[in-house]
Amino acid sequence: MNKSELVARIAELADLTKKDAEKALNSTVLAVQEALVKGEKVVLTGFGTFEVKERKARSGHDPRSGELISIPSLKAPTFKAGKVLKDSVR
């Protein structure tokens, strides 16, 4: 499912126009993004949790040359599915 299909489904389920559904979806994504940038966790009970986790610096190998390289630490957004979502997919 791509974004336009998701917007159409939201519009259908919530009895909204596609324009209003797209506005709602964009606002939701933006709100989650802003919270993650601030370092906050976003918990949607039953659906899942979005949060930022820090990956430590480590060393690795360049697959082309086999040379040892240094991989810097970084912050990465993560999603952990909630119980209701996991159970519904099973």
mmCIF file as gemmi writes it, N, C-alpha and C atoms, coordinates in Angstrom:
data_model
loop_
_atom_site.group_PDB
_atom_site.id
_atom_site.type_symbol
_atom_site.label_atom_id
_atom_site.label_alt_id
_atom_site.label_comp_id
_atom_site.label_asym_id
_atom_site.label_entity_id
_atom_site.label_seq_id
_atom_site.pdbx_PDB_ins_code
_atom_site.Cartn_x
_atom_site.Cartn_y
_atom_site.Cartn_z
_atom_site.occupancy
_atom_site.B_iso_or_equiv
_atom_site.pdbx_formal_charge
_atom_site.auth_seq_id
_atom_site.auth_asym_id
_atom_site.pdbx_PDB_model_num
ATOM 1 N N . MET Axp A 1 ? 0.859 -1.172 0 1 0 ? 1 A 1
ATOM 2 C CA . MET Axp A 1 ? 0 0 0 1 0 ? 1 A 1
ATOM 3 C C . MET Axp A 1 ? 0.898 1.224 0 1 0 ? 1 A 1
ATOM 4 N N . ASN Axp A 2 ? 0.66 2.132 -0.943 1 0 ? 2 A 1
ATOM 5 C CA . ASN Axp A 2 ? 1.428 3.374 -0.972 1 0 ? 2 A 1
ATOM 6 C C . ASN Axp A 2 ? 0.622 4.493 -0.315 1 0 ? 2 A 1
ATOM 7 N N . LYS Axp A 3 ? 1.179 5.686 -0.296 1 0 ? 3 A 1
ATOM 8 C CA . LYS Axp A 3 ? 0.548 6.793 0.424 1 0 ? 3 A 1
ATOM 9 C C . LYS Axp A 3 ? -0.826 7.133 -0.14 1 0 ? 3 A 1
ATOM 10 N N . SER Axp A 4 ? -0.969 7.193 -1.457 1 0 ? 4 A 1
ATOM 11 C CA . SER Axp A 4 ? -2.269 7.568 -2.029 1 0 ? 4 A 1
ATOM 12 C C . SER Axp A 4 ? -3.326 6.508 -1.727 1 0 ? 4 A 1
ATOM 13 N N . GLU Axp A 5 ? -2.936 5.235 -1.707 1 0 ? 5 A 1
ATOM 14 C CA . GLU Axp A 5 ? -3.88 4.176 -1.345 1 0 ? 5 A 1
ATOM 15 C C . GLU Axp A 5 ? -4.267 4.273 0.133 1 0 ? 5 A 1
ATOM 16 N N . LEU Axp A 6 ? -3.302 4.613 0.972 1 0 ? 6 A 1
ATOM 17 C CA . LEU Axp A 6 ? -3.579 4.788 2.394 1 0 ? 6 A 1
ATOM 18 C C . LEU Axp A 6 ? -4.521 5.965 2.615 1 0 ? 6 A 1
ATOM 19 N N . VAL Axp A 7 ? -4.288 7.06 1.919 1 0 ? 7 A 1
ATOM 20 C CA . VAL Axp A 7 ? -5.161 8.237 2.026 1 0 ? 7 A 1
ATOM 21 C C . VAL Axp A 7 ? -6.579 7.865 1.606 1 0 ? 7 A 1
ATOM 22 N N . ALA Axp A 8 ? -6.718 7.133 0.518 1 0 ? 8 A 1
ATOM 23 C CA . ALA Axp A 8 ? -8.05 6.722 0.046 1 0 ? 8 A 1
ATOM 24 C C . ALA Axp A 8 ? -8.742 5.84 1.083 1 0 ? 8 A 1
ATOM 25 N N . ARG Axp A 9 ? -8.002 4.932 1.712 1 0 ? 9 A 1
ATOM 26 C CA . ARG Axp A 9 ? -8.59 4.046 2.728 1 0 ? 9 A 1
ATOM 27 C C . ARG Axp A 9 ? -8.983 4.82 3.975 1 0 ? 9 A 1
ATOM 28 N N . ILE Axp A 10 ? -8.151 5.77 4.4 1 0 ? 10 A 1
ATOM 29 C CA . ILE Axp A 10 ? -8.485 6.613 5.558 1 0 ? 10 A 1
ATOM 30 C C . ILE Axp A 10 ? -9.752 7.409 5.261 1 0 ? 10 A 1
ATOM 31 N N . ALA Axp A 11 ? -9.83 7.978 4.066 1 0 ? 11 A 1
ATOM 32 C CA . ALA Axp A 11 ? -11.014 8.754 3.672 1 0 ? 11 A 1
ATOM 33 C C . ALA Axp A 11 ? -12.263 7.893 3.731 1 0 ? 11 A 1
ATOM 34 N N . GLU Axp A 12 ? -12.146 6.668 3.268 1 0 ? 12 A 1
ATOM 35 C CA . GLU Axp A 12 ? -13.284 5.746 3.273 1 0 ? 12 A 1
ATOM 36 C C . GLU Axp A 12 ? -13.699 5.372 4.692 1 0 ? 12 A 1
ATOM 37 N N . LEU Axp A 13 ? -12.725 5.009 5.523 1 0 ? 13 A 1
ATOM 38 C CA . LEU Axp A 13 ? -13.022 4.57 6.889 1 0 ? 13 A 1
ATOM 39 C C . LEU Axp A 13 ? -13.542 5.697 7.777 1 0 ? 13 A 1
ATOM 40 N N . ALA Axp A 14 ? -13.008 6.903 7.602 1 0 ? 14 A 1
ATOM 41 C CA . ALA Axp A 14 ? -13.374 8.021 8.476 1 0 ? 14 A 1
ATOM 42 C C . ALA Axp A 14 ? -14.432 8.924 7.861 1 0 ? 14 A 1
ATOM 43 N N . ASP Axp A 15 ? -14.936 8.553 6.694 1 0 ? 15 A 1
ATOM 44 C CA . ASP Axp A 15 ? -15.948 9.353 5.996 1 0 ? 15 A 1
ATOM 45 C C . ASP Axp A 15 ? -15.463 10.79 5.799 1 0 ? 15 A 1
ATOM 46 N N . LEU Axp A 16 ? -14.253 10.906 5.235 1 0 ? 16 A 1
ATOM 47 C CA . LEU Axp A 16 ? -13.638 12.194 4.948 1 0 ? 16 A 1
ATOM 48 C C . LEU Axp A 16 ? -13.396 12.308 3.449 1 0 ? 16 A 1
ATOM 49 N N . THR Axp A 17 ? -13.14 13.529 3.011 1 0 ? 17 A 1
ATOM 50 C CA . THR Axp A 17 ? -12.697 13.691 1.631 1 0 ? 17 A 1
ATOM 51 C C . THR Axp A 17 ? -11.245 13.24 1.563 1 0 ? 17 A 1
ATOM 52 N N . LYS Axp A 18 ? -10.779 12.919 0.378 1 0 ? 18 A 1
ATOM 53 C CA . LYS Axp A 18 ? -9.379 12.503 0.232 1 0 ? 18 A 1
ATOM 54 C C . LYS Axp A 18 ? -8.445 13.637 0.637 1 0 ? 18 A 1
ATOM 55 N N . LYS Axp A 19 ? -8.85 14.863 0.36 1 0 ? 19 A 1
ATOM 56 C CA . LYS Axp A 19 ? -8.03 16.023 0.715 1 0 ? 19 A 1
ATOM 57 C C . LYS Axp A 19 ? -7.884 16.126 2.235 1 0 ? 19 A 1
ATOM 58 N N . ASP Axp A 20 ? -8.996 15.955 2.956 1 0 ? 20 A 1
ATOM 59 C CA . ASP Axp A 20 ? -8.953 16.021 4.419 1 0 ? 20 A 1
ATOM 60 C C . ASP Axp A 20 ? -8.18 14.837 5.002 1 0 ? 20 A 1
ATOM 61 N N . ALA Axp A 21 ? -8.342 13.66 4.401 1 0 ? 21 A 1
ATOM 62 C CA . ALA Axp A 21 ? -7.623 12.479 4.875 1 0 ? 21 A 1
ATOM 63 C C . ALA Axp A 21 ? -6.122 12.653 4.679 1 0 ? 21 A 1
ATOM 64 N N . GLU Axp A 22 ? -5.724 13.23 3.535 1 0 ? 22 A 1
ATOM 65 C CA . GLU Axp A 22 ? -4.301 13.463 3.288 1 0 ? 22 A 1
ATOM 66 C C . GLU Axp A 22 ? -3.744 14.482 4.27 1 0 ? 22 A 1
ATOM 67 N N . LYS Axp A 23 ? -4.527 15.515 4.57 1 0 ? 23 A 1
ATOM 68 C CA . LYS Axp A 23 ? -4.105 16.521 5.542 1 0 ? 23 A 1
ATOM 69 C C . LYS Axp A 23 ? -3.906 15.885 6.922 1 0 ? 23 A 1
ATOM 70 N N . ALA Axp A 24 ? -4.833 15.001 7.303 1 0 ? 24 A 1
ATOM 71 C CA . ALA Axp A 24 ? -4.737 14.322 8.596 1 0 ? 24 A 1
ATOM 72 C C . ALA Axp A 24 ? -3.514 13.408 8.646 1 0 ? 24 A 1
ATOM 73 N N . LEU Axp A 25 ? -3.273 12.665 7.58 1 0 ? 25 A 1
ATOM 74 C CA . LEU Axp A 25 ? -2.116 11.772 7.533 1 0 ? 25 A 1
ATOM 75 C C . LEU Axp A 25 ? -0.81 12.553 7.59 1 0 ? 25 A 1
ATOM 76 N N . ASN Axp A 26 ? -0.717 13.616 6.792 1 0 ? 26 A 1
ATOM 77 C CA . ASN Axp A 26 ? 0.497 14.443 6.79 1 0 ? 26 A 1
ATOM 78 C C . ASN Axp A 26 ? 0.741 15.066 8.162 1 0 ? 26 A 1
ATOM 79 N N . SER Axp A 27 ? -0.327 15.508 8.818 1 0 ? 27 A 1
ATOM 80 C CA . SER Axp A 27 ? -0.201 16.105 10.15 1 0 ? 27 A 1
ATOM 81 C C . SER Axp A 27 ? 0.279 15.078 11.166 1 0 ? 27 A 1
ATOM 82 N N . THR Axp A 28 ? -0.224 13.863 11.068 1 0 ? 28 A 1
ATOM 83 C CA . THR Axp A 28 ? 0.186 12.793 11.98 1 0 ? 28 A 1
ATOM 84 C C . THR Axp A 28 ? 1.663 12.463 11.796 1 0 ? 28 A 1
ATOM 85 N N . VAL Axp A 29 ? 2.074 12.313 10.553 1 0 ? 29 A 1
ATOM 86 C CA . VAL Axp A 29 ? 3.479 12.004 10.268 1 0 ? 29 A 1
ATOM 87 C C . VAL Axp A 29 ? 4.38 13.13 10.767 1 0 ? 29 A 1
ATOM 88 N N . LEU Axp A 30 ? 3.984 14.365 10.533 1 0 ? 30 A 1
ATOM 89 C CA . LEU Axp A 30 ? 4.77 15.514 10.984 1 0 ? 30 A 1
ATOM 90 C C . LEU Axp A 30 ? 4.865 15.559 12.506 1 0 ? 30 A 1
ATOM 91 N N . ALA Axp A 31 ? 3.757 15.284 13.194 1 0 ? 31 A 1
ATOM 92 C CA . ALA Axp A 31 ? 3.763 15.299 14.66 1 0 ? 31 A 1
ATOM 93 C C . ALA Axp A 31 ? 4.696 14.221 15.217 1 0 ? 31 A 1
ATOM 94 N N . VAL Axp A 32 ? 4.683 13.033 14.614 1 0 ? 32 A 1
ATOM 95 C CA . VAL Axp A 32 ? 5.578 11.959 15.048 1 0 ? 32 A 1
ATOM 96 C C . VAL Axp A 32 ? 7.027 12.368 14.794 1 0 ? 32 A 1
ATOM 97 N N . GLN Axp A 33 ? 7.283 12.929 13.625 1 0 ? 33 A 1
ATOM 98 C CA . GLN Axp A 33 ? 8.643 13.356 13.278 1 0 ? 33 A 1
ATOM 99 C C . GLN Axp A 33 ? 9.15 14.421 14.248 1 0 ? 33 A 1
ATOM 100 N N . GLU Axp A 34 ? 8.323 15.406 14.548 1 0 ? 34 A 1
ATOM 101 C CA . GLU Axp A 34 ? 8.73 16.477 15.476 1 0 ? 34 A 1
ATOM 102 C C . GLU Axp A 34 ? 9.044 15.913 16.861 1 0 ? 34 A 1
ATOM 103 N N . ALA Axp A 35 ? 8.228 14.967 17.325 1 0 ? 35 A 1
ATOM 104 C CA . ALA Axp A 35 ? 8.462 14.37 18.643 1 0 ? 35 A 1
ATOM 105 C C . ALA Axp A 35 ? 9.784 13.601 18.654 1 0 ? 35 A 1
ATOM 106 N N . LEU Axp A 36 ? 10.069 12.868 17.598 1 0 ? 36 A 1
ATOM 107 C CA . LEU Axp A 36 ? 11.321 12.102 17.535 1 0 ? 36 A 1
ATOM 108 C C . LEU Axp A 36 ? 12.532 13.017 17.479 1 0 ? 36 A 1
ATOM 109 N N . VAL Axp A 37 ? 12.416 14.127 16.766 1 0 ? 37 A 1
ATOM 110 C CA . VAL Axp A 37 ? 13.519 15.096 16.693 1 0 ? 37 A 1
ATOM 111 C C . VAL Axp A 37 ? 13.82 15.654 18.082 1 0 ? 37 A 1
ATOM 112 N N . LYS Axp A 38 ? 12.778 15.839 18.902 1 0 ? 38 A 1
ATOM 113 C CA . LYS Axp A 38 ? 12.951 16.338 20.268 1 0 ? 38 A 1
ATOM 114 C C . LYS Axp A 38 ? 13.452 15.251 21.22 1 0 ? 38 A 1
ATOM 115 N N . GLY Axp A 39 ? 13.544 14.021 20.73 1 0 ? 39 A 1
ATOM 116 C CA . GLY Axp A 39 ? 13.998 12.919 21.577 1 0 ? 39 A 1
ATOM 117 C C . GLY Axp A 39 ? 12.878 12.268 22.36 1 0 ? 39 A 1
ATOM 118 N N . GLU Axp A 40 ? 11.639 12.577 22.008 1 0 ? 40 A 1
ATOM 119 C CA . GLU Axp A 40 ? 10.491 12.002 22.709 1 0 ? 40 A 1
ATOM 120 C C . GLU Axp A 40 ? 10.095 10.671 22.088 1 0 ? 40 A 1
ATOM 121 N N . LYS Axp A 41 ? 9.405 9.87 22.87 1 0 ? 41 A 1
ATOM 122 C CA . LYS Axp A 41 ? 8.883 8.595 22.415 1 0 ? 41 A 1
ATOM 123 C C . LYS Axp A 41 ? 7.404 8.803 22.072 1 0 ? 41 A 1
ATOM 124 N N . VAL Axp A 42 ? 6.928 8.195 20.977 1 0 ? 42 A 1
ATOM 125 C CA . VAL Axp A 42 ? 5.524 8.289 20.59 1 0 ? 42 A 1
ATOM 126 C C . VAL Axp A 42 ? 4.904 6.906 20.742 1 0 ? 42 A 1
ATOM 127 N N . VAL Axp A 43 ? 3.94 6.787 21.666 1 0 ? 43 A 1
ATOM 128 C CA . VAL Axp A 43 ? 3.303 5.513 21.948 1 0 ? 43 A 1
ATOM 129 C C . VAL Axp A 43 ? 1.858 5.557 21.462 1 0 ? 43 A 1
ATOM 130 N N . LEU Axp A 44 ? 1.529 4.685 20.523 1 0 ? 44 A 1
ATOM 131 C CA . LEU Axp A 44 ? 0.163 4.533 20.051 1 0 ? 44 A 1
ATOM 132 C C . LEU Axp A 44 ? -0.307 3.181 20.57 1 0 ? 44 A 1
ATOM 133 N N . THR Axp A 45 ? -1.005 3.192 21.69 1 0 ? 45 A 1
ATOM 134 C CA . THR Axp A 45 ? -1.394 1.973 22.38 1 0 ? 45 A 1
ATOM 135 C C . THR Axp A 45 ? -2.088 1.007 21.43 1 0 ? 45 A 1
ATOM 136 N N . GLY Axp A 46 ? -1.598 -0.216 21.425 1 0 ? 46 A 1
ATOM 137 C CA . GLY Axp A 46 ? -2.147 -1.251 20.565 1 0 ? 46 A 1
ATOM 138 C C . GLY Axp A 46 ? -1.498 -1.293 19.197 1 0 ? 46 A 1
ATOM 139 N N . PHE Axp A 47 ? -0.98 -0.162 18.724 1 0 ? 47 A 1
ATOM 140 C CA . PHE Axp A 47 ? -0.348 -0.12 17.399 1 0 ? 47 A 1
ATOM 141 C C . PHE Axp A 47 ? 1.152 -0.294 17.514 1 0 ? 47 A 1
ATOM 142 N N . GLY Axp A 48 ? 1.796 0.581 18.305 1 0 ? 48 A 1
ATOM 143 C CA . GLY Axp A 48 ? 3.236 0.454 18.468 1 0 ? 48 A 1
ATOM 144 C C . GLY Axp A 48 ? 3.884 1.697 19.018 1 0 ? 48 A 1
ATOM 145 N N . THR Axp A 49 ? 5.206 1.663 19.075 1 0 ? 49 A 1
ATOM 146 C CA . THR Axp A 49 ? 5.986 2.748 19.654 1 0 ? 49 A 1
ATOM 147 C C . THR Axp A 49 ? 7.072 3.192 18.682 1 0 ? 49 A 1
ATOM 148 N N . PHE Axp A 50 ? 7.141 4.493 18.47 1 0 ? 50 A 1
ATOM 149 C CA . PHE Axp A 50 ? 8.209 5.098 17.685 1 0 ? 50 A 1
ATOM 150 C C . PHE Axp A 50 ? 9.176 5.74 18.667 1 0 ? 50 A 1
ATOM 151 N N . GLU Axp A 51 ? 10.466 5.513 18.476 1 0 ? 51 A 1
ATOM 152 C CA . GLU Axp A 51 ? 11.453 6.184 19.315 1 0 ? 51 A 1
ATOM 153 C C . GLU Axp A 51 ? 12.784 6.253 18.579 1 0 ? 51 A 1
ATOM 154 N N . VAL Axp A 52 ? 13.684 7.073 19.127 1 0 ? 52 A 1
ATOM 155 C CA . VAL Axp A 52 ? 15.013 7.21 18.553 1 0 ? 52 A 1
ATOM 156 C C . VAL Axp A 52 ? 15.983 6.449 19.443 1 0 ? 52 A 1
ATOM 157 N N . LYS Axp A 53 ? 16.798 5.61 18.814 1 0 ? 53 A 1
ATOM 158 C CA . LYS Axp A 53 ? 17.812 4.871 19.561 1 0 ? 53 A 1
ATOM 159 C C . LYS Axp A 53 ? 19.177 5.255 19.016 1 0 ? 53 A 1
ATOM 160 N N . GLU Axp A 54 ? 20.141 5.314 19.915 1 0 ? 54 A 1
ATOM 161 C CA . GLU Axp A 54 ? 21.5 5.655 19.506 1 0 ? 54 A 1
ATOM 162 C C . GLU Axp A 54 ? 22.295 4.383 19.271 1 0 ? 54 A 1
ATOM 163 N N . ARG Axp A 55 ? 22.929 4.321 18.133 1 0 ? 55 A 1
ATOM 164 C CA . ARG Axp A 55 ? 23.812 3.207 17.821 1 0 ? 55 A 1
ATOM 165 C C . ARG Axp A 55 ? 25.237 3.644 18.141 1 0 ? 55 A 1
ATOM 166 N N . LYS Axp A 56 ? 25.952 2.816 18.853 1 0 ? 56 A 1
ATOM 167 C CA . LYS Axp A 56 ? 27.318 3.149 19.25 1 0 ? 56 A 1
ATOM 168 C C . LYS Axp A 56 ? 28.268 3.063 18.055 1 0 ? 56 A 1
ATOM 169 N N . ALA Axp A 57 ? 29.349 3.789 18.166 1 0 ? 57 A 1
ATOM 170 C CA . ALA Axp A 57 ? 30.395 3.715 17.135 1 0 ? 57 A 1
ATOM 171 C C . ALA Axp A 57 ? 30.981 2.303 17.152 1 0 ? 57 A 1
ATOM 172 N N . ARG Axp A 58 ? 31.364 1.84 15.979 1 0 ? 58 A 1
ATOM 173 C CA . ARG Axp A 58 ? 31.924 0.49 15.888 1 0 ? 58 A 1
ATOM 174 C C . ARG Axp A 58 ? 32.841 0.409 14.683 1 0 ? 58 A 1
ATOM 175 N N . SER Axp A 59 ? 33.551 -0.676 14.603 1 0 ? 59 A 1
ATOM 176 C CA . SER Axp A 59 ? 34.393 -0.874 13.428 1 0 ? 59 A 1
ATOM 177 C C . SER Axp A 59 ? 33.755 -1.938 12.547 1 0 ? 59 A 1
ATOM 178 N N . GLY Axp A 60 ? 34.016 -1.836 11.257 1 0 ? 60 A 1
ATOM 179 C CA . GLY Axp A 60 ? 33.458 -2.781 10.298 1 0 ? 60 A 1
ATOM 180 C C . GLY Axp A 60 ? 34.435 -2.989 9.161 1 0 ? 60 A 1
ATOM 181 N N . HIS Axp A 61 ? 34.021 -3.72 8.177 1 0 ? 61 A 1
ATOM 182 C CA . HIS Axp A 61 ? 34.86 -4.006 7.015 1 0 ? 61 A 1
ATOM 183 C C . HIS Axp A 61 ? 34.217 -3.446 5.764 1 0 ? 61 A 1
ATOM 184 N N . ASP Axp A 62 ? 35.025 -2.821 4.928 1 0 ? 62 A 1
ATOM 185 C CA . ASP Axp A 62 ? 34.577 -2.367 3.617 1 0 ? 62 A 1
ATOM 186 C C . ASP Axp A 62 ? 34.39 -3.626 2.769 1 0 ? 62 A 1
ATOM 187 N N . PRO Axp A 63 ? 33.16 -3.893 2.265 1 0 ? 63 A 1
ATOM 188 C CA . PRO Axp A 63 ? 32.938 -5.136 1.532 1 0 ? 63 A 1
ATOM 189 C C . PRO Axp A 63 ? 33.733 -5.238 0.229 1 0 ? 63 A 1
ATOM 190 N N . ARG Axp A 64 ? 34.093 -4.115 -0.359 1 0 ? 64 A 1
ATOM 191 C CA . ARG Axp A 64 ? 34.857 -4.156 -1.616 1 0 ? 64 A 1
ATOM 192 C C . ARG Axp A 64 ? 36.33 -4.465 -1.4 1 0 ? 64 A 1
ATOM 193 N N . SER Axp A 65 ? 36.921 -3.758 -0.426 1 0 ? 65 A 1
ATOM 194 C CA . SER Axp A 65 ? 38.366 -3.912 -0.234 1 0 ? 65 A 1
ATOM 195 C C . SER Axp A 65 ? 38.723 -4.801 0.955 1 0 ? 65 A 1
ATOM 196 N N . GLY Axp A 66 ? 37.753 -5.048 1.835 1 0 ? 66 A 1
ATOM 197 C CA . GLY Axp A 66 ? 38.04 -5.824 3.031 1 0 ? 66 A 1
ATOM 198 C C . GLY Axp A 66 ? 38.754 -5.014 4.097 1 0 ? 66 A 1
ATOM 199 N N . GLU Axp A 67 ? 38.982 -3.738 3.817 1 0 ? 67 A 1
ATOM 200 C CA . GLU Axp A 67 ? 39.688 -2.84 4.727 1 0 ? 67 A 1
ATOM 201 C C . GLU Axp A 67 ? 38.838 -2.566 5.969 1 0 ? 67 A 1
ATOM 202 N N . LEU Axp A 68 ? 39.489 -2.451 7.115 1 0 ? 68 A 1
ATOM 203 C CA . LEU Axp A 68 ? 38.815 -2.132 8.368 1 0 ? 68 A 1
ATOM 204 C C . LEU Axp A 68 ? 38.464 -0.648 8.367 1 0 ? 68 A 1
ATOM 205 N N . ILE Axp A 69 ? 37.188 -0.329 8.655 1 0 ? 69 A 1
ATOM 206 C CA . ILE Axp A 69 ? 36.749 1.071 8.684 1 0 ? 69 A 1
ATOM 207 C C . ILE Axp A 69 ? 36.066 1.367 10.004 1 0 ? 69 A 1
ATOM 208 N N . SER Axp A 70 ? 36.015 2.645 10.334 1 0 ? 70 A 1
ATOM 209 C CA . SER Axp A 70 ? 35.356 3.099 11.545 1 0 ? 70 A 1
ATOM 210 C C . SER Axp A 70 ? 33.957 3.601 11.184 1 0 ? 70 A 1
ATOM 211 N N . ILE Axp A 71 ? 32.936 3.068 11.849 1 0 ? 71 A 1
ATOM 212 C CA . ILE Axp A 71 ? 31.55 3.481 11.62 1 0 ? 71 A 1
ATOM 213 C C . ILE Axp A 71 ? 31.157 4.359 12.803 1 0 ? 71 A 1
ATOM 214 N N . PRO Axp A 72 ? 30.824 5.634 12.553 1 0 ? 72 A 1
ATOM 215 C CA . PRO Axp A 72 ? 30.506 6.536 13.655 1 0 ? 72 A 1
ATOM 216 C C . PRO Axp A 72 ? 29.17 6.211 14.32 1 0 ? 72 A 1
ATOM 217 N N . SER Axp A 73 ? 28.986 6.724 15.537 1 0 ? 73 A 1
ATOM 218 C CA . SER Axp A 73 ? 27.709 6.539 16.224 1 0 ? 73 A 1
ATOM 219 C C . SER Axp A 73 ? 26.646 7.376 15.501 1 0 ? 73 A 1
ATOM 220 N N . LEU Axp A 74 ? 25.395 6.947 15.631 1 0 ? 74 A 1
ATOM 221 C CA . LEU Axp A 74 ? 24.315 7.705 15.014 1 0 ? 74 A 1
ATOM 222 C C . LEU Axp A 74 ? 23.014 7.442 15.735 1 0 ? 74 A 1
ATOM 223 N N . LYS Axp A 75 ? 22.069 8.333 15.534 1 0 ? 75 A 1
ATOM 224 C CA . LYS Axp A 75 ? 20.735 8.167 16.084 1 0 ? 75 A 1
ATOM 225 C C . LYS Axp A 75 ? 19.837 7.683 14.961 1 0 ? 75 A 1
ATOM 226 N N . ALA Axp A 76 ? 19.021 6.662 15.244 1 0 ? 76 A 1
ATOM 227 C CA . ALA Axp A 76 ? 18.152 6.09 14.222 1 0 ? 76 A 1
ATOM 228 C C . ALA Axp A 76 ? 16.734 5.944 14.758 1 0 ? 76 A 1
ATOM 229 N N . PRO Axp A 77 ? 15.732 6.312 13.957 1 0 ? 77 A 1
ATOM 230 C CA . PRO Axp A 77 ? 14.348 6.106 14.384 1 0 ? 77 A 1
ATOM 231 C C . PRO Axp A 77 ? 14.013 4.614 14.333 1 0 ? 77 A 1
ATOM 232 N N . THR Axp A 78 ? 13.261 4.146 15.324 1 0 ? 78 A 1
ATOM 233 C CA . THR Axp A 78 ? 12.86 2.743 15.352 1 0 ? 78 A 1
ATOM 234 C C . THR Axp A 78 ? 11.362 2.646 15.614 1 0 ? 78 A 1
ATOM 235 N N . PHE Axp A 79 ? 10.792 1.516 15.242 1 0 ? 79 A 1
ATOM 236 C CA . PHE Axp A 79 ? 9.377 1.244 15.506 1 0 ? 79 A 1
ATOM 237 C C . PHE Axp A 79 ? 9.266 -0.145 16.084 1 0 ? 79 A 1
ATOM 238 N N . LYS Axp A 80 ? 8.525 -0.263 17.18 1 0 ? 80 A 1
ATOM 239 C CA . LYS Axp A 80 ? 8.268 -1.568 17.778 1 0 ? 80 A 1
ATOM 240 C C . LYS Axp A 80 ? 6.761 -1.779 17.771 1 0 ? 80 A 1
ATOM 241 N N . ALA Axp A 81 ? 6.323 -2.81 17.081 1 0 ? 81 A 1
ATOM 242 C CA . ALA Axp A 81 ? 4.889 -3.1 16.97 1 0 ? 81 A 1
ATOM 243 C C . ALA Axp A 81 ? 4.301 -3.456 18.334 1 0 ? 81 A 1
ATOM 244 N N . GLY Axp A 82 ? 3.068 -2.995 18.555 1 0 ? 82 A 1
ATOM 245 C CA . GLY Axp A 82 ? 2.359 -3.308 19.794 1 0 ? 82 A 1
ATOM 246 C C . GLY Axp A 82 ? 1.695 -4.668 19.72 1 0 ? 82 A 1
ATOM 247 N N . LYS Axp A 83 ? 1.196 -5.138 20.843 1 0 ? 83 A 1
ATOM 248 C CA . LYS Axp A 83 ? 0.61 -6.47 20.935 1 0 ? 83 A 1
ATOM 249 C C . LYS Axp A 83 ? -0.599 -6.646 20.017 1 0 ? 83 A 1
ATOM 250 N N . VAL Axp A 84 ? -1.486 -5.665 19.98 1 0 ? 84 A 1
ATOM 251 C CA . VAL Axp A 84 ? -2.691 -5.779 19.149 1 0 ? 84 A 1
ATOM 252 C C . VAL Axp A 84 ? -2.301 -5.896 17.672 1 0 ? 84 A 1
ATOM 253 N N . LEU Axp A 85 ? -1.343 -5.095 17.224 1 0 ? 85 A 1
ATOM 254 C CA . LEU Axp A 85 ? -0.887 -5.168 15.841 1 0 ? 85 A 1
ATOM 255 C C . LEU Axp A 85 ? -0.241 -6.505 15.537 1 0 ? 85 A 1
ATOM 256 N N . LYS Axp A 86 ? 0.626 -6.962 16.437 1 0 ? 86 A 1
ATOM 257 C CA . LYS Axp A 86 ? 1.298 -8.246 16.231 1 0 ? 86 A 1
ATOM 258 C C . LYS Axp A 86 ? 0.271 -9.38 16.142 1 0 ? 86 A 1
ATOM 259 N N . ASP Axp A 87 ? -0.694 -9.366 17.064 1 0 ? 87 A 1
ATOM 260 C CA . ASP Axp A 87 ? -1.705 -10.43 17.09 1 0 ? 87 A 1
ATOM 261 C C . ASP Axp A 87 ? -2.591 -10.415 15.849 1 0 ? 87 A 1
ATOM 262 N N . SER Axp A 88 ? -2.911 -9.226 15.34 1 0 ? 88 A 1
ATOM 263 C CA . SER Axp A 88 ? -3.775 -9.143 14.166 1 0 ? 88 A 1
ATOM 264 C C . SER Axp A 88 ? -3.065 -9.605 12.902 1 0 ? 88 A 1
ATOM 265 N N . VAL Axp A 89 ? -1.737 -9.463 12.851 1 0 ? 89 A 1
ATOM 266 C CA . VAL Axp A 89 ? -0.975 -9.885 11.683 1 0 ? 89 A 1
ATOM 267 C C . VAL Axp A 89 ? -0.774 -11.406 11.685 1 0 ? 89 A 1
ATOM 268 N N . ARG Axp A 90 ? -0.72 -11.982 12.851 1 0 ? 90 A 1
ATOM 269 C CA . ARG Axp A 90 ? -0.48 -13.434 12.956 1 0 ? 90 A 1
ATOM 270 C C . ARG Axp A 90 ? -1.608 -14.187 12.41 1 0 ? 90 A 1
